[in-house]
Amino acid sequence: MNLNTMASNELIKVSEGAGSLVLNADTEEEAIHFLQTNIPCKNGVVHEVDDWMPVFTPESVTLIWELTDYPDLEAHVSQFQNPGLGSQYDKTFADDELSSIRWHAQPETKEGAVIYRNNRSADGIWYSDVLHYDHLRAELGESGWIEMDSPVIVKGKYEVTFVWPSTKTASSTGICAFALDGVMMRPRHTISNTKTDRVLEQSLGKVTFDETGTHTLRIISLDGKLITMDYLRFDPVD
């Protein structure tokens, strides 16, 4: 997998070598190896490697963009991705609480527009089938929207798939549209289903990125009803 770095639009590639993980491997012989890992520090750990690491452009790999995985969101959530909850946990965000996730509700004074939810193990698909036990929920009003920026994605062609926990309802609700970098990808999508609570996925189509960098997803609410969001998957296309 490719990991974001503090350098703008640059990545570190992590892959399996001969019995251990290696970094930025062109071949098994041409790679950065770990000398020591998890050296304790005051605010985390350090890994010692056997060489310096010049800027490296990795190949395209499948990327999971988890829509709750932002440092400022985590900082405001006391039970972030906690797998051992005794009861359902919700965190409702104020308009000025996050910079990584932006939204505009209708009306602007609407309360409870964006919620982080982490579920307990007894909550079925909401716990076991979503990534890291959590998801985002939004009720934005008709024509309201929510948007966020992706991790750095290596240039190339990808198929984009949206994965979400779908609620059982008597009729179609949570109707929304998806735009990536201002380009409409799916103009009409329904969040709910009439069969059972379950995690579903839907291809949003194919995209080509000419440069390595971040991208902006906007989800537009068409009926003002509940939108649930887990993650997007980018699969390289030859």
N, C-alpha and C positions, 0 to 999 in steps of 0.2 A: 504494500500500500504506500501511497504518497502522503507525507505529513506536511502541514503548513509550517513555515518558519517565520522569524521576525523580519527577514528580508522581504521586501515587497515582491509579490508574485513569484517567489522562489520556493522550491519544495525539496524535501529529503525523501529519497526512496528507501523503504525498508523491505528486505526480502530474506528468504531462507537461504543460508549458505550450507556448508558441510557441517551440520550439527549445531549451528548457531545462526543468529540473525546477523545480517551484514547491511551496510549502508551504501547507497549510490553505486550499485554493482553494474558494471558493463558485462563482465564475465565473473566467474567465481574467483579467478585469480586477481582481477582488477576490481577491488572493492575495499571499503573501509571496514575494519574489523574492531570489535570491542575488546579492550584489554581488561576492563573492569566495569561492572554495572552497579547501579543503585548505591553509589557512594553517598552516605547521609550528609545533608547540608541543613542550614538553619530553616530554609523554607522549601525544601524538596530534596531531590537527589541529582547527582551528576553522573554521567557515563564517560569513561575515559576510552578514547579510540587511538588507533595506531598510526594515524596520518592526518594531515590537514585535509579539509574538504572544500575544494573550489566549487564555484557555481556549477550545478549539474542539472541537465534537463532530462527527467525521466520519461519513459514511454507512458502512453495512456493506459490506465487501469480502471476497473469499476470503482466508482466513488459513491459513497453513501453520504448524502447531505441531510443530517438530522436537524430538524427545524427547531429543536430546543437547545442545541449545542452552541451556546454563546456565553462568554464569560460574564457579561453584565446580567444576563438572565439568571445564571447559576448563583451569582452573588445575592440576588434578591429572593432566592428560593431556599427555604430551610430544609426541605426534604428532596433535594435534587437527585433524581434517579435512585432513590432509596429502595432497595428490593425487599425490605423487611417491615413495611408499614402495617399497623394494626387497623387503620381506617384510611379511607380515601383522603388525599391531600389536594387542595386547590390553592393556587396563588393568583389573585386577580391583580393585574397591573394597572397602575395609573398612567395617564397619557405621557408624562414626562419621566417615567421610571426607566425606560430602555432606550438605547440609541441603536442597537443592532436590529431591532424589530420596530417597524414604523407602521402606523395605521391611521385611517381616517374613518370614523364611524358616522352614521346618519341616524339621529342628529349628533352633532359634535359632543353634546353633553351626555350621551348614552353611557350608562354605567355597566361595568362587567363585560366590556367589549372583547377583551383578550384575557384568557385564563390558561395557566399551566396546570396540568393535572398529572399526578402520580397516583397509581392505584395499588391496592393491596392484593395479595395473592389469591384471595377469594373472589376477585372481580372478573374472573374468566378471561376472555380475549383482551380486555382492557389492560390486563397485567401480562399475560403469557405470550400474546401474539404481537404486541407492539414492541418497538425497539427500546430497550432500557426502561421499560415499565411506564413510560410517560408519553404525553402528546400535548399539542396545543389545541385550544378550542377558541373559536371566534364567533361572535354574533355582532355583526357590523351594521345592520340595517341595510335596506335596499340601496345598492350602488356604493356601499362602503367598501374599503379595501384594506389589505394588510400586505406588507412587503418586507423582504429581508435579503441580505447579500450572501452569496454562496462562499464556501471555502475556495481556495485557488484550484482551478481545474486546468489540467494540461491541454494545450491546443489539440484539436482533432475533431472527429465526428462521433456523436453519441446518440443513443436512444435514451430518452428521458422518461422515467416511470414514477408516478406519484403513488405512494402507499399511505393508507389512512384507515383508522377504525371507523367502520360504518354502522350506524345505529339502525335498529329495526323500527320502521314507522309505517303507518297505514298508507301514506302517500309520499311522493317524492318531495324531499325538502333538502335544504342546504345546497341550493343550486348556485354554482359559481363558475367563474372563468379564470383561465391561467394565462399569464403573459410573462415571457422571459426576455429581459433586456428590451422591454417595450414592444415586443412582437407577440401577437396572440398565438398561443399554441393549442388551446382547447377552449372554444368559445362558450361551451355549455357542458357542465359536469354536475352530476348529482351525488351528494355525499351519502344520503340515507339509502336503505334498501328495504324491501317488504318481506324478507325471508327470516333473517336472524341477525343478531349482533355478530359481526365478523370483521376481520381485517381484509381489505380489498386492495387491488392495485390496478392502475390504468396507465397505459402508455399515453404520454402527451405528444409524442412525435419525435422526430430526429432534428438535431441541431449540429451546426458546424462552428467551432470556435477557431478563428484564425490566429489568435494569440493566447498564451497562457495567462490566466487572470481570474478575477472574480466576476460574478454575474448576478443580476437582480431579478428575483421572482416576485411577481405581484399576483395576488389572488383577489378577484373582485366578487363581492357578494351580489347575486342577482335577485334573490328573494328575501334576503335579510335573516334567514334562518341559520341554525347552527352549522358551522364548518369545523370539522375535525381534521388534524394534520399530524402525520407521523414523520415521514421522510421522503426525499426524492432520491432516486438511484440513476446514475449516469453510467450506461454500459457502452464501452467503445464499439464502434461499428467499422469494419474494414472497408 
